Structure formats: structure tokens, C-alpha cells
Amino acid sequence: MSSLQVAAQSSLPEWVRARGLSIFIMIFMGGMAGDSFLWGYLADMNGLPFAFVLAAAGMLLSILITWRHRIHGYDNIDFTPSMH
């Protein structure tokens, strides 16, 4: 989480940095609240072991997807602040 916030903060221009970080945090925290509700509902309906197995399978699947599909083309972009 802190690495994502640092990346967002360093890539945003100074004049919009506070607004951009507030939107980033709002979306992240809203997603966590919504996902917590969904995982709780899933565990309540099907049992906690089922929810844990499904979460583990999702994590393994996301590792496989991120190994295969990487974001390319951003190696030469300069993300240093413009200081203007």
C-alpha cells in the first residue's frame, strides 16, 4: 500500500497531488470495505474454509496472470516532479 501511495504521489503534478491522492485513497478504502462485505457474505453462506480456499485460489491465479501479462512501455518515462 505504501509503495502504491509513493508511486501515485511522485507521479502526480504538485497542483493536483492532494486531489489525486484523496481519490486514490477513497477508491482503495471503498474497495476494501466492499470486498470485506462480499467475503463476509461468501463465508457466511458457504463456510469459512470455502472462502479461504477461494481466496487462496484467487491469489494464485493473480500471480499467474501478472507473470504472463506485464505492463510494458513505461521503462523510459521520467516520473520526477516538474518543480514548476
C-alpha positions, 0 to 999 in steps of 0.5 A: 500500500505504501509503495502504491501511495509513493508511486501515485504521489511522485507521479502526480503534478504538485497542483493536483497531488492532494486531489489525486491522492484523496481519490486514490485513497477513497477508491482503495478504502471503498474497495476494501470495505466492499470486498470485506462485505462480499467475503463476509457474505461468501463465508457466511453462506458457504463456510469459512474454509470455502472462502479461504480456499477461494481466496487462496485460489484467487491469489494464485491465479493473480500471480499467474496472470501478472507473470504472463501479462506485464505492463510494458512501455513505461521503462523510459518515462521520467516520473520526477516532479516538474518543480514548476 
